Amino acid sequence: MSHESPRATPQASLERWLSSPRIEPLPPRAPRAPAPAISFEFFPPKTEALETQLWSCIRRLEPLGPQFVSVTYGAGGSTQERTHATVTRLVRETVLTPAAHLTCVGASRGEVDDVARRYWDAGVRHIVALRGDPPSKAPYQPHPEGYEYAADLVAGLKRVADFDISVAAYPETHAQAASAAADLDNLKRKLDAGASRAISQVFFETGNFLDFLDRALAAGITAPIIPGIMPVSNFAQAKRISEMGGTYVPGWMAEMFDGLDEDAETRQMVAASIAAEQVRTLQANGIDEFHFYTLNRADLTYAIARILGVKAREDSASFFEKKEAKKL
Ligand SMILES: Cc1cc2nc3c(=O)[nH]c(=O)nc-3n(C[C@H](O)[C@H](O)[C@H](O)COP(=O)(O)OP(=O)(O)OC[C@H]3O[C@@H](n4cnc5c(N)ncnc54)[C@H](O)[C@@H]3O)c2cc1C
């Protein structure tokens, strides 16, 4: 019995080979090039089981020596206490540099400033400053006594203390922006107000991010714009998150995951291959800093960091012990 499709005749295969473009493989990382800088995003856990999962993820990724690790702030500030608890535990129990996400939606300037002051007093020096979205799908309305946009929040935070501030950037343009150019102006305002870098919204079409960097540069933005990488193994979940944030989910990606809903093992391999290709393409284009949306899972992020050339530090096993010893 033959499974040969009509297209797989030797003649057709030969014709396809002869008529196809010759595509070079992605170049390997230069032998002595420094490993890229990486950072990780976590979300604050809701339950004890999720807390255990988060901390096993943190312990696995900690030896990779990230520049910082950030903890998200639930819609409308709904996780204020849990975000604070996770960030301050990171300060107390790890050698990592935590960054607390902070949004201004639905809160007065005084309330936001108080949250920021609590972070400063707890030793947190890095804030990811965001406008946030209303918890319902209602159109955004600034709080009558609040910061109106993230740029105002950045300026306000700088008045509270000399925080290191990151802001959000949108390679495929924020959904509520008047235009792509207006969105870039907004990014520039956030940086001019005191932010040191931007972290990008997740994207799957790598070319969209590279085009965005060119446009940002043309608009006079020279601060680092770190690509936000989401290694996707739960496609349905990633699609939901992506679409909420206005990220384009390409057809080729849906096709790769099609029919794999019940096959977690293969999904994991497909996910690793997609993310590896994405980061290697970015690296080949000169990108040397990456932010991973970990979704509180270490495995894919760890593997992709490895592919980028990041290795666990040799003294990693004693990280925590050293920090404890420092306190004695
Ligand atoms: C890296 C990253 C991390 C995130 N973390 C969180 C989180 O922890 N918690 C959370 O709730 N959300 C988070 N978000 C989502 C974010 O809150 C939403 O995308 C939100 O809709 C916009 O926030 P922003 O800080 O980009 O807002 P802004 O920079 O204020 O921009 C919002 C919109 O307003 C427009 N705009 C800005 N200024 C003006 C102006 N003066 N006049 C007219 N239009 C203007 C902009 O072009 C844009 O369309 C994150 C997003 C990213 C990319």
The ligand as an SDF file (V2000), in Angstrom:
LIG
                    3D

 53 58  0  0  0  0  0  0  0  0999 V2000
    5.1120   44.9850   29.3600 C   0  0  0  0  0  0  0  0  0  0  0  0
    3.6630   45.1790   29.7620 C   0  0  0  0  0  0  0  0  0  0  0  0
    3.2790   44.9170   31.0800 C   0  0  0  0  0  0  0  0  0  0  0  0
    1.9510   45.0980   31.4790 C   0  0  0  0  0  0  0  0  0  0  0  0
    1.6100   44.8280   32.7790 N   0  0  0  0  0  0  0  0  0  0  0  0
    0.3480   45.0580   33.2060 C   0  0  0  0  0  0  0  0  0  0  0  0
   -0.0370   44.8440   34.5720 C   0  0  0  0  0  0  0  0  0  0  0  0
    0.7820   44.3960   35.3910 O   0  0  0  0  0  0  0  0  0  0  0  0
   -1.2950   45.1180   34.9380 N   0  0  0  0  0  0  0  0  0  0  0  0
   -2.2140   45.6140   34.0640 C   0  0  0  0  0  0  0  0  0  0  0  0
   -3.3550   45.8540   34.4790 O   0  0  0  0  0  0  0  0  0  0  0  0
   -1.9030   45.8120   32.7580 N   0  0  0  0  0  0  0  0  0  0  0  0
   -0.6510   45.5610   32.3140 C   0  0  0  0  0  0  0  0  0  0  0  0
   -0.3180   45.7850   30.9910 N   0  0  0  0  0  0  0  0  0  0  0  0
   -1.3550   46.2150   30.0590 C   0  0  0  0  0  0  0  0  0  0  0  0
   -1.5560   47.7500   30.0440 C   0  0  0  0  0  0  0  0  0  0  0  0
   -1.9980   48.2140   31.2850 O   0  0  0  0  0  0  0  0  0  0  0  0
   -2.5730   48.0520   28.9470 C   0  0  0  0  0  0  0  0  0  0  0  0
   -2.0610   47.7220   27.6910 O   0  0  0  0  0  0  0  0  0  0  0  0
   -3.1620   49.4630   28.9660 C   0  0  0  0  0  0  0  0  0  0  0  0
   -4.2770   49.4780   28.0730 O   0  0  0  0  0  0  0  0  0  0  0  0
   -2.2000   50.5450   28.4990 C   0  0  0  0  0  0  0  0  0  0  0  0
   -1.2410   50.8010   29.4110 O   0  0  0  0  0  0  0  0  0  0  0  0
   -0.0010   51.7610   29.0500 P   0  0  0  0  0  0  0  0  0  0  0  0
    0.8050   51.9110   30.2520 O   0  0  0  0  0  0  0  0  0  0  0  0
    0.6410   51.3220   27.8020 O   0  0  0  0  0  0  0  0  0  0  0  0
   -0.8320   53.1130   28.7930 O   0  0  0  0  0  0  0  0  0  0  0  0
   -0.4840   54.5670   28.1030 P   0  0  0  0  0  0  0  0  0  0  0  0
    0.9810   54.6020   27.7860 O   0  0  0  0  0  0  0  0  0  0  0  0
   -1.0160   55.5710   29.0190 O   0  0  0  0  0  0  0  0  0  0  0  0
   -1.2610   54.4690   26.7540 O   0  0  0  0  0  0  0  0  0  0  0  0
   -2.6040   54.0460   26.7280 C   0  0  0  0  0  0  0  0  0  0  0  0
   -3.2860   54.5360   25.4470 C   0  0  0  0  0  0  0  0  0  0  0  0
   -3.5400   55.9310   25.5260 O   0  0  0  0  0  0  0  0  0  0  0  0
   -2.9210   56.6190   24.4350 C   0  0  0  0  0  0  0  0  0  0  0  0
   -2.4780   57.9050   24.9990 N   0  0  0  0  0  0  0  0  0  0  0  0
   -1.4780   58.1390   25.8470 C   0  0  0  0  0  0  0  0  0  0  0  0
   -1.4170   59.4480   26.1900 N   0  0  0  0  0  0  0  0  0  0  0  0
   -2.4150   60.0520   25.5290 C   0  0  0  0  0  0  0  0  0  0  0  0
   -2.8950   61.4000   25.4770 C   0  0  0  0  0  0  0  0  0  0  0  0
   -2.3190   62.3760   26.1820 N   0  0  0  0  0  0  0  0  0  0  0  0
   -3.9690   61.6510   24.7000 N   0  0  0  0  0  0  0  0  0  0  0  0
   -4.5780   60.6590   23.9950 C   0  0  0  0  0  0  0  0  0  0  0  0
   -4.1760   59.3620   24.0150 N   0  0  0  0  0  0  0  0  0  0  0  0
   -3.1110   59.0600   24.7780 C   0  0  0  0  0  0  0  0  0  0  0  0
   -1.7890   55.7080   23.9880 C   0  0  0  0  0  0  0  0  0  0  0  0
   -1.4060   55.9240   22.6470 O   0  0  0  0  0  0  0  0  0  0  0  0
   -2.4260   54.3440   24.1830 C   0  0  0  0  0  0  0  0  0  0  0  0
   -3.3050   54.0470   23.1320 O   0  0  0  0  0  0  0  0  0  0  0  0
    0.9870   45.5560   30.5480 C   0  0  0  0  0  0  0  0  0  0  0  0
    1.3750   45.7900   29.2060 C   0  0  0  0  0  0  0  0  0  0  0  0
    2.6880   45.5980   28.8260 C   0  0  0  0  0  0  0  0  0  0  0  0
    3.0880   45.8200   27.3880 C   0  0  0  0  0  0  0  0  0  0  0  0
  1  2  1  0
  2  3  1  0
  2 52  2  0
  3  4  2  0
  4  5  1  0
  4 50  1  0
  5  6  2  0
  6  7  1  0
  6 13  1  0
  7  8  2  0
  7  9  1  0
  9 10  1  0
 10 11  2  0
 10 12  1  0
 12 13  2  0
 13 14  1  0
 14 15  1  0
 14 50  1  0
 15 16  1  0
 16 17  1  0
 16 18  1  0
 18 19  1  0
 18 20  1  0
 20 21  1  0
 20 22  1  0
 22 23  1  0
 23 24  1  0
 24 25  2  0
 24 26  1  0
 24 27  1  0
 27 28  1  0
 28 29  2  0
 28 30  1  0
 28 31  1  0
 31 32  1  0
 32 33  1  0
 33 34  1  0
 33 48  1  0
 34 35  1  0
 35 36  1  0
 35 46  1  0
 36 37  1  0
 36 45  1  0
 37 38  2  0
 38 39  1  0
 39 40  1  0
 39 45  2  0
 40 41  1  0
 40 42  2  0
 42 43  1  0
 43 44  2  0
 44 45  1  0
 46 47  1  0
 46 48  1  0
 48 49  1  0
 50 51  2  0
 51 52  1  0
 52 53  1  0
M  END
$$$$
